[in-house]
Each structure stands twice: as structure tokens, then as C-alpha cells.
Amino acid sequence: MSCFTLKDTIQADVASFGATLLALRVPDRKGNLVNVALGVKNIAQLQNNSAYLGAFVGRCANRIANGSFCLKGKKYFLAKNDNGKNHLHGGNCGFNKKTYKAKICPDSVEFVGFSPDGEENYPANLTYSVKYTVRKNVLVIDYFALSDGLTLFNPTSHIYFNLNGEGNGDILDNVVQINAKHFLPVDENLIPTGEKRKVRGTEFDFTRPKAIGRDLAKGDSQLLVAQGYDHNFCLCGRFAALAYSPETGICVRCYTDRPGLQFYSGNFLQQSDSGYCKHGGFCFETQCYPDSINKKQWKSPLIHGGRAFHSRTGYVFSTLK
């Protein structure tokens, strides 16, 4: 395993195992560098990483209901690695469990992998990569793929942010805004029901900035079933979301070409091997809508053989006084 540091105004540490982001240091309002990304502490934790801290996730991020889908008349059965009910984040040996070769440039590192036909029971051979670039105050994550047949590809980066500083308590006072008029309600297994629900007038309305913890205790049925926020928001444009810490002044703005943003408030961190508390970090996971392969009304995560795939997500950091 190798580790790499990308340095400019901000600094990112990444590992070749799982193409994992280990740390992300950005200036606070006093000019001090603060690590705002939750990370693993040792190799053993990196290899297990049940909370997917900073992990590169694929072939298909998020959940697939009952671990199955149909493609061109054939039914595929995937590992049910989410409480024995659903497929989660690519399965038992997803992209986060692989060691990658690195292509190194002055301001970037690209991790290149290959997933053979039938791996985790996904169809088609797939060559793919994830590229981390640091330029001034921006972290850019590019995803590339090319398959030899029809298959699913819906990658994401599972970075947990705590803008108060990594390990500095919970993120309930971090303020969030999400550029979405609708979110996707989920069932008891956290699978989207197929409905797009308006956020207006609900605890899911982040169209104006508000603290993550403001509405958590209000008894909304969706917050109860997920024990917090673990929902996909239907984005209205390339600007996806922002968050900032009143404590440090650190602000992050997320931009993406993906249709959805999974906003996760770290509801089960305390049950993992991470050592972090409940709500110790939040995630802005850019992706296609969860289980969209089984929802005909939504954009599918399919890619076609011989057609190159590229997606980009960027995190822009600044400070507020």
C-alpha cells in the first residue's frame, strides 16, 4: 500500500488501498490548517473500514433492493451485504477493498482498476479509475470507466466531513444548504419508495442554510426510520450543497454533474470500528438515485459497452468570518 499527499492551499492524503481519502486539511478563519475529514487510524482499520471512511465506492454506490435487478431479460443476484437484505456499496469486495496502481502528476493522483465480468456478479468487464486533484482551495474527484458490455456504474466518494475538525465531537451544529426541491423517502430498509417528495415545509428543507441537528428530534417518520438523515436529494443544478462551521469558519461547497446527493448524518458511526461518535461526521455523496436500476421512472446507472464514462465532483473550500 502507498500513501500520497497533494498540497496546495489545501492538503489531501490518499491511500492506494481503496483509493481512500485519509485526511483533508484546510485553513480555518485564523489561517490554521484543520483536518476536516474523518479517517482510518491504521492499516487494519483501513482494510476493514465498515463505515467506508473516505472510501471510493463502486461498482454501484448505495443500496440495491433485495440485491437483485434485471438487465436485458436476465436477473442478476448480488451479495446482500446490508443486514442480509440489500446490496450496499458494491458488495463484499467492492472498489473500497482493492489495492490500486497510481498514476502520479504534480497536482493529482489517479488510481486505476479492473473489474472482471462476474465480479460481485455484475455483468461485463470494466476498466475504471478515480482521480484526486488539488488545485488551490479545491478538491476535484473525477470518475472514469469503460466497459465491454451493458453494466451498472454508479461510483461515489464516501468522505465524512466534520468542519469543526476531525474527531471534534459531533456535526449537529454544522450548517448545511442543499440545492434540492425534492428528496427521496425510504422504507424501513432505507430503500427509496419511488416517490419524489417536496422538501418545502418538512424537516428535509435545506433550501436555506440550517444546522444539521435543528430538526433531528422533531419526530419526523423519515428521520426516525433512518435514525437521522440518510436520504437522497434531487439536485436542481451543478451546485449541489454547502456546509460551514460557525466554530472554525470553514465552508465547503459541493459541485457535481450527478443527479442526486446522498446526505448522511453519520447515524451509525458509533456502531462501526471507526472510533467516532454518532453524528461524528456527515457525507455529501454525489450519485445516481439509489436503487434506480429497479425504478423505471428514474435515470438509470447503466453504461454501455464501448462508451466512455466520466463524472466529476468538486469540493471548494473557503472561510466565513
ABEGO torsion letter per residue (X at the ends): XBBBBBBBABBBBBBABGGBBABBBBBBAAGBBBBABBBBABAAAAAAGAAGBGBBBOABBEBBBGGBBBBGGBBBBBBBABGGABBBGGEABBAAABBBBBBBBAABBBBBBBBBBGBGGBBEBBBBBBBBBBBEABBBBBBBBBBABBBBBBBBBBBBBBAAEBGBEBAAABBBBBBBABBBBBBAAGBBAGBBBBABGBAABAABBBBAAAAAAAGBAAAAAAGEBBBBBBBAEABABBBBBAAAGBBBBBBBABABBBBBAGAAAAABAAGBBBGABBBBBBBBBBGAAABAABBBABBBBGBBBBBBBBBBBBBBX
